[in-house]
Amino acid sequence: MLKAIIFDLDNTLTDFMRMKMVSIDAAIEAMIDAGLQMSAAETRTKLFEIYDREGIEDQRVFDRFLEEQYGEIDPKIHTAAVLGYRRGREYTLVLYPHVKKTLLALAKRGFKLAVLSDAPRYQAWSRLCYLGLEHFFDHVVTFEDTHVRKPDPAPFMKTCEVLGVGPDEVIMVGDWPARDMVGGKGVGIKTVYAKYGDTSGATTSGADYEIDDISQLVGIVGELMGS
């Protein structure tokens, strides 16, 4: 019997990549205004080269950029970048449509809800609290809990453990087939592909179910529960 639902966070509950792109562009314009002698296009390329190397959650991206380009961190340009990024993030960090309505419907039916994210703990909680989602979830499992990332089985099994359920009693909802779907199915969890949030370019998901809107999850749950 289905007892719990696990959600990926970024690009499943919130449009993370849109937020990232807008925030980086705001940071770049702020750096140029503060004296950075580099075009916006070149700066964007170099910043995303750092993200590709260090991970999209890298918290020292502006430090690394300035150190690599100029051998030191100019405090004026660095501060402008951080503040510009924060302004962009606050403007664009939003939920996908129908997220709160769907979570409320699932919670009312008595399901335990959890977030499983590769993000660092502080960044995951920061986004959840900013979006007003912190009270919906019984548990939030992040990178620090297992020190490995999806699709490794450890994060999935850790989430089942803290929820007090077996893999056959839970479904995993996520946007990245190679991580969320492969990892979930690898430990026996049924999977739901959040097609609306995929930025990986996947052509097939391998999931048990696919949704174009998170509200469709309520129907899937009803089907699994026979109601």
Protein Blocks (a to p, Z undefined) as FASTA:
>chain_A
ZZbdcddfehplpcfklmmmmmmmmmmmmmmmnopacdfklmmmmmmmmmmmnopklckl
mmmmmmmmnopacfklmmmmmmmmmmmmmmmmccdehklmmmmmmmmnopacddddfbdf
klmmmmmmmnopmmmpmbdcdfklnopacfbfklmmmmmmmnopafklcccddfblklmm
mmmmmnopacdddfklpcnlpabeoiabdcfbfklmmmmmmmmnoZZ
